[in-house]
Amino acid sequence: MNPLVSLIVPIYGVEPYIGQCARSVLAQTYENVEFIFVNDGTKDASMDILADVLKDFPRRDVRIVDKDNAGLPMARKSGLDVATGDYVMHVDADDWIEADAVEKLVDEAQRTGADLVYCDFWKEYGNRSKLDHERSYTVASKVRWMNRLYNDGAYGYVWCKFCKRSLYENIFVPTYNMHEDIVFSTQLIWRASSIAQLSLPLIHYRRTNASSASRVARRMRRVQSARNILDLCVNGGPEIPAVRKSIIRKAAWNAFRYDRSLFVEYPFLKAEAPMPLKLLGV
């Protein structure tokens, strides 16, 4: 059996990287893949570069989804909306993957019967690479791991999780580009009735220099993170009680430090804030 895999690549402002990314996904050794490239209203030459790469892979099943720019989470949703595969894999357009990545992930999913398979990855720092991996978790330990997402104790990347498409049905999609992966991952891990770890580095994750971010940009990211996870509290499903206390704690401290209007916008945040914040007058 060769299940169909939907491989989704959102594209926005990745002109220096999309060529390498596209070639790595289109050159997969596994044949039964639908490649979904989502043009999130990019203004650079990314789509022209992609078009040139596609000429070298005429036999691949490729779909281009064009949309107005609305950010990474909504671009992923646009890809999911047209996906028809048995499994879904996300690849960020500034990263690249091993040629046998899909084949290895399909083999592991088929061998174990897992709803979700997660793999190791390389962090790429320009002139050096570092092998890394998610903190190990299973169905039995998934609630503890989900809570770690909200205290910086786990990565929660979506692109290293190979899932049955059914896990994405009616999923809550966050609005902003900060910590959107943990919003997706909280729901995916909760919904998975079986989970497998594949200890092979199949993805190359390109790291940027986060230390160069301005104080204003840092504040904006923290506020967007708080909004994403608070919206998950409002719109999420049955997984929320398992992580609500962790979500509230993380969001409350970000709100206290960066934007206290969030306590007004989300009244439950003030009511459920940790005691130290209440003592500080939140």
VOBA-1610 file (N, C-alpha, C; in pm, whole numbers, padded with zeros to 5 digits, always signed):
BEGIN
Met+00085-00121+00000Met+00000+00000+00000Met+00088+00125+00000Asn+00059+00217-00089Asn+00133+00342-00097Asn+00038+00460-00074Pro+00017+00497+00052Pro-00078+00603+00081Pro-00036+00736+00019Leu-00136+00816-00015Leu-00110+00948-00071Leu-00069+01044+00040Val+00036+01121+00014Val+00086+01221+00109Val+00065+01360+00051Ser+00006+01448+00129Ser-00007+01590+00092Ser+00107+01666+00157Leu+00195+01722+00076Leu+00310+01797+00126Leu+00285+01945+00099Ile+00275+02025+00204Ile+00230+02164+00194Ile+00345+02259+00223Val+00368+02353+00131Val+00476+02451+00144Val+00419+02592+00129Pro+00404+02668+00237Pro+00361+02809+00224Pro+00478+02895+00176Ile+00447+02993+00093Ile+00552+03075+00033Ile+00522+03223+00056Tyr+00617+03290+00122Tyr+00609+03435+00135Tyr+00749+03489+00166Gly+00801+03572+00079Gly+00927+03640+00103Gly+01046+03547+00121Val+01053+03440+00042Val+01159+03340+00059Val+01244+03326-00068Glu+01260+03434-00139Glu+01334+03432-00265Glu+01472+03365-00254Pro+01549+03388-00146Pro+01682+03325-00140Pro+01678+03175-00114Tyr+01563+03123-00069Tyr+01559+02985-00019Tyr+01466+02891-00094Ile+01367+02943-00164Ile+01262+02858-00220Ile+01316+02759-00322Gly+01420+02796-00395Gly+01476+02704-00493Gly+01526+02576-00428Gln+01606+02589-00323Gln+01659+02473-00253Gln+01547+02392-00189Cys+01452+02461-00128Cys+01339+02393-00064Cys+01259+02314-00167Ala+01220+02379-00275Ala+01136+02314-00375Ala+01205+02193-00436Arg+01333+02205-00466Arg+01404+02092-00524Arg+01410+01975-00427Ser+01426+02005-00299Ser+01436+01897-00201Ser+01304+01822-00186Val+01192+01893-00195Val+01064+01823-00179Val+01023+01752-00308Leu+01051+01814-00421Leu+01011+01752-00548Leu+01098+01632-00585Ala+01216+01624-00528Ala+01308+01514-00557Ala+01288+01394-00465Gln+01176+01388-00395Gln+01152+01279-00301Gln+01153+01142-00370Thr+01209+01044-00302Thr+01211+00908-00354Thr+01072+00844-00350Tyr+00987+00893-00264Tyr+00850+00842-00256Tyr+00767+00908-00365Glu+00692+00829-00439Glu+00625+00879-00558Glu+00485+00934-00534Asn+00411+00877-00441Asn+00269+00911-00428Asn+00250+01033-00338Val+00287+01148-00392Val+00281+01275-00318Val+00209+01379-00402Glu+00120+01455-00338Glu+00067+01575-00401Glu+00137+01694-00335Phe+00200+01776-00417Phe+00278+01889-00368Phe+00192+02015-00377Ile+00169+02077-00263Ile+00081+02194-00257Ile+00165+02315-00216Phe+00187+02405-00310Phe+00261+02528-00282Phe+00160+02641-00268Val+00162+02708-00154Val+00065+02814-00126Val+00135+02950-00139Asn+00095+03024-00240Asn+00146+03160-00260Asn+00069+03254-00169Asp+00130+03290-00057Asp+00064+03376+00042Asp+00083+03523+00007Gly+00057+03556-00119Gly+00067+03695-00163Gly+00209+03749-00160Thr+00308+03663-00188Thr+00446+03709-00182Thr+00473+03815-00288Lys+00555+03912-00253Lys+00582+04024-00343Lys+00719+04013-00410Asp+00796+03912-00375Asp+00929+03897-00434Asp+00923+03798-00551Ala+01036+03746-00590Ala+01043+03658-00707Ala+01029+03510-00671Ser+00980+03480-00552Ser+00972+03341-00507Ser+00894+03253-00604Met+00780+03302-00652Met+00697+03219-00740Met+00761+03199-00878Asp+00836+03298-00924Asp+00909+03283-01050Asp+01017+03176-01036Ile+01086+03178-00924Ile+01190+03078-00900Ile+01128+02939-00891Leu+01014+02930-00821Leu+00945+02802-00811Leu+00905+02752-00950Ala+00855+02841-01033Ala+00813+02801-01168Ala+00930+02742-01247Asp+01048+02800-01231Asp+01166+02747-01301Asp+01202+02608-01248Val+01193+02589-01118Val+01225+02459-01059Val+01126+02353-01107Leu+01000+02389-01117Leu+00896+02293-01157Leu+00919+02238-01297Lys+00987+02314-01381Lys+01015+02267-01518Lys+01099+02140-01517Asp+01176+02122-01410Asp+01263+02004-01400Asp+01191+01882-01342Phe+01066+01901-01301Phe+00990+01791-01240Phe+00851+01783-01304Pro+00843+01762-01435Pro+00715+01770-01506Pro+00616+01660-01467Arg+00661+01553-01410Arg+00572+01441-01378Arg+00515+01449-01238Arg+00554+01546-01161Arg+00505+01558-01024Arg+00364+01618-01022Asp+00284+01575-00923Asp+00149+01626-00903Asp+00159+01753-00819Val+00151+01868-00884Val+00175+01995-00816Val+00051+02084-00827Arg+00014+02143-00714Arg-00092+02243-00711Arg-00037+02374-00657Ile-00077+02482-00719Ile-00041+02616-00672Ile-00167+02682-00619Val-00165+02723-00496Val-00278+02794-00435Val-00238+02940-00420Asp-00308+03030-00486Asp-00280+03173-00476Asp-00379+03238-00381Lys-00329+03319-00289Lys-00417+03387-00193Lys-00354+03518-00152Asp-00437+03605-00094Asp-00386+03728-00037Asp-00308+03696+00090Asn-00210+03779+00118Asn-00126+03755+00235Asn-00206+03762+00364Ala-00196+03655+00443Ala-00265+03652+00573Ala-00182+03582+00679Gly-00056+03552+00648Gly+00032+03492+00747Gly+00042+03341+00734Leu+00144+03287+00800Leu+00176+03144+00788Leu+00062+03052+00831Pro-00004+03074+00945Pro-00109+02979+00984Pro-00220+02967+00880Met-00266+03081+00826Met-00373+03077+00728Met-00325+03020+00594Ala-00197+03039+00564Ala-00142+02977+00443Ala-00143+02825+00458Arg-00105+02777+00575Arg-00112+02632+00598Arg-00257+02583+00586Lys-00350+02660+00640Lys-00491+02621+00630Lys-00535+02613+00484Ser-00492+02709+00402Ser-00528+02706+00260Ser-00476+02580+00193Gly-00359+02535+00233Gly-00307+02409+00182Gly-00388+02291+00230Leu-00423+02292+00357Leu-00503+02183+00413Leu-00641+02176+00347Asp-00696+02291+00310Asp-00829+02294+00250Asp-00836+02219+00118Val-00726+02211+00046Val-00727+02142-00083Val-00656+02007-00078Ala-00599+01972+00038Ala-00526+01846+00052Ala-00622+01728+00046Thr-00580+01622-00020Thr-00661+01501-00032Thr-00586+01376+00016Gly-00465+01394+00066Gly-00382+01280+00104Gly-00429+01208+00228Asp-00377+01088+00246Asp-00400+01013+00370Asp-00320+01073+00484Tyr-00203+01129+00450Tyr-00115+01193+00548Tyr-00082+01334+00503Val-00044+01417+00600Val-00004+01556+00572Val+00135+01579+00629Met+00216+01650+00551Met+00347+01695+00596Met+00363+01841+00558His+00406+01923+00654His+00433+02064+00628His+00584+02085+00614Val+00622+02167+00518Val+00762+02206+00503Val+00766+02358+00490Asp+00846+02424+00573Asp+00862+02568+00561Asp+00953+02600+00443Ala+00922+02707+00372Ala+00988+02735+00244Ala+01132+02781+00257Asp+01178+02811+00378Asp+01319+02843+00396Asp+01398+02725+00450Asp+01334+02608+00461Asp+01401+02486+00504Asp+01416+02391+00386Trp+01476+02275+00409Trp+01480+02170+00307Trp+01480+02035+00376Ile+01450+01930+00300Ile+01435+01798+00359Ile+01521+01697+00284Glu+01550+01586+00351Glu+01626+01478+00288Glu+01543+01415+00175Ala+01612+01360+00077Ala+01543+01306-00041Ala+01451+01189-00007Asp+01483+01116+00100Asp+01399+01002+00138Asp+01313+01031+00261Ala+01292+01160+00292Ala+01217+01197+00412Ala+01076+01140+00411Val+01002+01162+00303Val+00864+01115+00297Val+00860+00962+00301Glu+00950+00899+00227Glu+00954+00753+00225Glu+00976+00696+00365Lys+01071+00752+00439Lys+01101+00705+00574Lys+00982+00726+00667Leu+00915+00838+00656Leu+00802+00869+00743Leu+00682+00781+00711Val+00657+00758+00583Val+00548+00667+00545Val+00577+00527+00596Asp+00700+00480+00578Asp+00736+00346+00624Asp+00712+00331+00774Glu+00751+00434+00851Glu+00733+00426+00997Glu+00587+00430+01035Ala+00509+00515+00968Ala+00366+00522+00996Ala+00298+00390+00963Gln+00337+00329+00853Gln+00278+00201+00814Gln+00323+00088+00907Arg+00448+00091+00946Arg+00502-00014+01032Arg+00438-00013+01171Thr+00416+00107+01224Thr+00365+00121+01361Thr+00214+00142+01367Gly+00154+00182+01254Gly+00013+00217+01257Gly-00016+00348+01328Ala+00086+00431+01347Ala+00072+00555+01424Ala-00008+00660+01348Asp-00088+00735+01423Asp-00157+00852+01366Asp-00059+00964+01339Leu+00048+00969+01416Leu+00144+01079+01408Leu+00284+01022+01428Val+00374+01059+01339Val+00515+01022+01350Val+00596+01151+01355Tyr+00687+01162+01452Tyr+00773+01280+01456Tyr+00919+01236+01444Cys+00998+01321+01378Cys+01136+01283+01345Cys+01234+01386+01398Asp+01362+01351+01392Asp+01468+01442+01431Asp+01496+01541+01317Phe+01584+01637+01343Phe+01612+01739+01242Phe+01749+01801+01267Trp+01797+01868+01162Trp+01920+01946+01172Trp+01885+02093+01186Lys+01948+02161+01279Lys+01940+02307+01284Lys+02058+02361+01205Glu+02027+02444+01105Glu+02130+02495+01015Glu+02162+02641+01049Tyr+02289+02666+01082Tyr+02333+02799+01124Tyr+02427+02863+01021Gly+02406+02835+00896Gly+02490+02893+00792Gly+02615+02811+00768Asn+02711+02822+00858Asn+02838+02749+00839Asn+02850+02627+00929Arg+02744+02591+01001Arg+02748+02471+01083Arg+02608+02414+01100Ser+02603+02285+01130Ser+02476+02216+01151Ser+02477+02153+01290Lys+02361+02148+01352Lys+02348+02088+01485Lys+02231+01991+01484Leu+02256+01867+01521Leu+02151+01767+01529Leu+02063+01795+01649Asp+01930+01791+01630Asp+01838+01818+01741Asp+01714+01732+01725His+01631+01732+01827His+01512+01648+01824His+01411+01700+01925Glu+01287+01659+01907Glu+01183+01689+02004Glu+01208+01609+02132Arg+01164+01663+02245Arg+01162+01584+02367Arg+01067+01466+02346Ser+01109+01347+02383Ser+01031+01227+02356Ser+00896+01230+02427Tyr+00794+01181+02358Tyr+00662+01170+02418Tyr+00586+01056+02352Thr+00490+01003+02424Thr+00403+00896+02376Thr+00260+00935+02406Val+00166+00850+02371Val+00026+00877+02405Val+00011+00888+02556Ala+00082+00802+02630Ala+00069+00801+02775Ala+00123+00929+02839Ser+00223+00991+02776Ser+00286+01109+02836Ser+00250+01238+02763Lys+00153+01233+02673Lys+00130+01349+02585Lys+00077+01472+02659Val-00002+01454+02764Val-00053+01572+02836Val+00061+01647+02903Arg+00154+01573+02962Arg+00271+01639+03024Arg+00351+01714+02918Trp+00370+01651+02802Trp+00444+01717+02694Trp+00370+01839+02643Met+00238+01829+02628Met+00158+01944+02582Met+00175+02062+02676Asn+00179+02037+02805Asn+00198+02146+02901Asn+00338+02206+02890Arg+00436+02124+02855Arg+00572+02176+02838Arg+00580+02277+02724Leu+00490+02267+02627Leu+00489+02363+02517Leu+00473+02505+02568Tyr+00409+02521+02680Tyr+00376+02656+02730Tyr+00471+02704+02839Asn+00575+02627+02866Asn+00679+02677+02957Asn+00818+02659+02897Asp+00822+02656+02763Asp+00947+02647+02686Asp+01022+02517+02714Gly+00948+02412+02750Gly+01012+02284+02777Gly+01003+02187+02662Ala+00943+02228+02549Ala+00933+02144+02430Ala+00922+02234+02309Tyr+00965+02183+02194Tyr+00963+02265+02073Tyr+00821+02278+02014Gly+00758+02167+01985Gly+00625+02172+01926Gly+00619+02208+01779Tyr+00729+02192+01705Tyr+00728+02225+01563Tyr+00628+02138+01487Val+00558+02200+01392Val+00464+02126+01309Val+00536+02052+01197Trp+00644+02109+01146Trp+00709+02054+01028Trp+00784+01923+01054Cys+00801+01883+01178Cys+00863+01753+01203Cys+00759+01648+01244Lys+00631+01682+01223Lys+00522+01590+01257Lys+00449+01546+01130Phe+00452+01418+01106Phe+00389+01356+00990Phe+00259+01293+01040Cys+00142+01347+00997Cys+00015+01311+01059Cys-00086+01258+00958Lys-00175+01177+01008Lys-00294+01145+00930Lys-00373+01274+00909Arg-00424+01291+00789Arg-00498+01414+00758Arg-00621+01430+00847Ser-00675+01320+00894Ser-00794+01326+00980Ser-00768+01404+01108Leu-00643+01412+01153Leu-00612+01487+01275Leu-00637+01637+01256Tyr-00635+01682+01132Tyr-00652+01825+01103Tyr-00798+01866+01083Glu-00890+01771+01084Glu-01030+01805+01059Glu-01084+01896+01169Asn-01143+02009+01129Asn-01203+02106+01221Asn-01104+02158+01324Ile-00977+02165+01287Ile-00875+02215+01379Ile-00886+02368+01390Phe-00860+02421+01509Phe-00857+02566+01525Phe-00725+02619+01469Val-00735+02718+01381Val-00617+02776+01317Val-00591+02914+01377Pro-00473+02936+01434Pro-00443+03066+01495Pro-00426+03175+01390Thr-00429+03298+01434Thr-00423+03412+01343Thr-00280+03459+01317Tyr-00199+03458+01421Tyr-00068+03525+01413Tyr+00047+03427+01393Asn+00164+03483+01358Asn+00280+03402+01322Asn+00371+03369+01440Met+00328+03396+01561Met+00412+03371+01678Met+00355+03256+01760His+00435+03151+01776His+00394+03031+01851His+00270+02966+01791Glu+00253+02985+01661Glu+00140+02918+01595Glu+00159+02767+01595Asp+00285+02723+01593Asp+00311+02579+01591Asp+00261+02510+01718Ile+00274+02575+01833Ile+00229+02507+01956Ile+00077+02498+01961Val+00009+02593+01894Val-00137+02585+01887Val-00178+02465+01803Phe-00114+02448+01689Phe-00141+02330+01606Phe-00103+02202+01681Ser+00018+02201+01738Ser+00070+02078+01799Ser-00012+02034+01918Thr-00061+02129+01998Thr-00146+02093+02112Thr-00265+02009+02065Gln-00327+02053+01957Gln-00445+01983+01906Gln-00409+01851+01840Leu-00302+01849+01762Leu-00262+01727+01692Leu-00223+01617+01789Ile-00144+01651+01889Ile-00098+01551+01985Ile-00216+01498+02066Trp-00306+01586+02104Trp-00423+01541+02180Trp-00507+01441+02099Arg-00523+01471+01970Arg-00610+01389+01886Arg-00547+01256+01846Ala-00415+01246+01851Ala-00347+01125+01807Ala-00368+01012+01908Ser-00421+00902+01861Ser-00440+00787+01949Ser-00318+00696+01950Ser-00224+00719+01859Ser-00098+00645+01856Ser+00010+00736+01799Ile+00127+00732+01861Ile+00237+00822+01827Ile+00365+00741+01815Ala+00446+00772+01714Ala+00574+00703+01696Ala+00686+00806+01677Gln+00801+00776+01732Gln+00919+00859+01714Gln+01014+00792+01616Leu+01057+00867+01516Leu+01155+00818+01420Leu+01285+00894+01443Ser+01384+00824+01497Ser+01509+00889+01537Ser+01604+00903+01420Leu+01556+00972+01317Leu+01638+01003+01200Leu+01622+01151+01169Pro+01732+01223+01142Pro+01721+01365+01106Pro+01687+01381+00959Leu+01562+01416+00931Leu+01513+01421+00793Leu+01488+01563+00743Ile+01496+01660+00833Ile+01461+01798+00799Ile+01577+01889+00834His+01601+01990+00751His+01704+02091+00777His+01633+02223+00807Tyr+01640+02263+00931Tyr+01569+02380+00982Tyr+01664+02498+00983Arg+01638+02595+00895Arg+01726+02710+00883Arg+01699+02810+00995Arg+01800+02835+01076Arg+01786+02926+01189Arg+01824+03068+01148Thr+01747+03166+01196Thr+01781+03306+01173Thr+01840+03363+01301Asn+01893+03482+01293Asn+01956+03545+01408Asn+01852+03618+01491Ala+01793+03548+01586Ala+01686+03607+01667Ala+01734+03722+01751Ser+01862+03725+01783Ser+01914+03831+01871Ser+01911+03967+01805Ser+01895+03972+01672Ser+01894+04099+01602Ser+01758+04167+01606Ala+01656+04101+01662Ala+01521+04158+01666Ala+01518+04280+01756Ser+01442+04380+01716Ser+01430+04501+01796Ser+01339+04478+01915Arg+01345+04569+02011Arg+01259+04558+02129Arg+01112+04567+02090Val+01080+04652+01992Val+00941+04664+01947Val+00894+04534+01884Ala+00979+04475+01799Ala+00942+04349+01736Ala+00926+04239+01840Arg+01012+04239+01943Arg+01001+04138+02048Arg+00870+04153+02123Arg+00832+04276+02153Arg+00705+04300+02223Arg+00588+04252+02138Met+00590+04284+02007Met+00483+04244+01918Met+00469+04092+01914Arg+00583+04021+01908Arg+00578+03875+01902Arg+00520+03816+02030Arg+00555+03872+02144Arg+00503+03820+02270Arg+00352+03843+02281Val+00305+03958+02233Val+00162+03985+02236Val+00088+03893+02139Gln+00145+03872+02021Gln+00083+03781+01925Gln+00079+03639+01980Ser+00184+03598+02049Ser+00185+03466+02111Ser+00071+03454+02211Ala+00055+03557+02296Ala-00052+03554+02395Ala-00189+03546+02328Arg-00209+03623+02223Arg-00338+03619+02153Arg-00365+03481+02093Asn-00264+03422+02032Asn-00284+03290+01970Asn-00327+03186+02072Ile-00259+03181+02185Ile-00292+03075+02281Ile-00420+03107+02359Leu-00450+03235+02378Leu-00577+03270+02440Leu-00694+03240+02347Asp-00675+03264+02218Asp-00779+03228+02121Asp-00799+03077+02117Leu-00692+03001+02140Leu-00707+02856+02151Leu-00795+02820+02269Cys-00779+02891+02380Cys-00865+02869+02496Cys-01012+02891+02462Val-01036+02993+02379Val-01174+03029+02344Val-01231+02934+02238Asn-01149+02897+02141Asn-01200+02826+02024Asn-01159+02680+02014Gly-01072+02636+02102Gly-01022+02500+02093Gly-01123+02397+02138Gly-01081+02273+02133Gly-01170+02163+02164Gly-01145+02101+02300Pro-01169+01972+02313Pro-01163+01905+02443Pro-01023+01894+02502Glu-00920+01928+02423Glu-00784+01924+02477Glu-00754+02039+02571Ile-00833+02146+02565Ile-00799+02269+02636Ile-00792+02252+02788Pro-00886+02182+02853Pro-00874+02168+02999Pro-00740+02109+03043Ala-00679+02026+02960Ala-00553+01962+02997Ala-00437+02060+03001Val-00448+02172+02929Val-00337+02268+02921Val-00379+02409+02960Arg-00502+02428+03002Arg-00553+02563+03027Arg-00469+02639+03129Lys-00433+02575+03238Lys-00356+02644+03342Lys-00221+02690+03287Ser-00158+02607+03205Ser-00029+02645+03147Ser-00045+02759+03047Ile-00153+02755+02968Ile-00180+02863+02873Ile-00202+02995+02946Ile-00284+02991+03049Ile-00314+03113+03124Ile-00188+03171+03186Arg-00105+03086+03244Arg+00018+03134+03308Arg+00108+03204+03207Lys+00130+03139+03091Lys+00219+03199+02990Lys+00160+03328+02935Ala+00032+03327+02901Ala-00032+03446+02843Ala-00037+03560+02944Ala-00065+03529+03071Ala-00077+03634+03173Ala+00054+03706+03195Trp+00163+03633+03199Trp+00292+03699+03219Trp+00330+03783+03097Asn+00300+03735+02976Asn+00326+03816+02856Asn+00239+03941+02856Ala+00112+03926+02895Ala+00022+04042+02900Ala+00070+04143+03004Phe+00111+04095+03120Phe+00157+04185+03227Phe+00279+04265+03182Arg+00367+04199+03109Arg+00492+04264+03070Arg+00479+04350+02945Tyr+00392+04308+02850Tyr+00394+04372+02719Tyr+00266+04444+02679Asp+00149+04401+02728Asp+00024+04466+02686Asp-00087+04428+02783Arg-00109+04513+02882Arg-00206+04480+02987Arg-00351+04493+02941Ser-00370+04549+02822Ser-00507+04555+02770Ser-00563+04416+02742Leu-00475+04316+02732Leu-00522+04179+02711Leu-00605+04130+02828Phe-00583+04182+02948Phe-00663+04142+03064Phe-00807+04192+03051Val-00825+04300+02976Val-00959+04353+02951Val-01023+04278+02833Glu-00944+04255+02730Glu-00995+04189+02610Glu-01035+04043+02637Tyr-00961+03978+02726Tyr-00989+03839+02764Tyr-01014+03835+02915Pro-01135+03864+02961Pro-01162+03876+03105Pro-01123+03752+03185Phe-01134+03634+03125Phe-01098+03512+03198Phe-00949+03509+03231Leu-00868+03583+03154Leu-00725+03587+03181Leu-00697+03651+03316Lys-00766+03759+03344Lys-00750+03825+03474Lys-00804+03739+03586Ala-00918+03676+03563Ala-00979+03594+03668Ala-00893+03473+03703Glu-00821+03419+03604Glu-00746+03296+03626Glu-00595+03318+03632Ala-00551+03443+03638Ala-00409+03472+03640Ala-00342+03413+03764Pro-00214+03378+03755Pro-00143+03323+03871Pro-00145+03421+03988Met-00141+03371+04107Met-00149+03453+04228Met-00043+03563+04233Pro+00084+03538+04196Pro+00181+03649+04201Pro+00138+03772+04121Leu+00074+03749+04005Leu+00026+03861+03926Leu-00089+03933+03996Lys-00176+03857+04060Lys-00287+03920+04132Lys-00235+04005+04247Leu-00127+03960+04310Leu-00067+04037+04419Leu-00003+04166+04367Leu+00033+04164+04237Leu+00091+04283+04175Leu-00017+04377+04121Gly-00143+04341+04138Gly-00251+04431+04102Gly-00313+04411+03966Val-00295+04294+03906Val-00358+04266+03777Val-00509+04263+03791
//
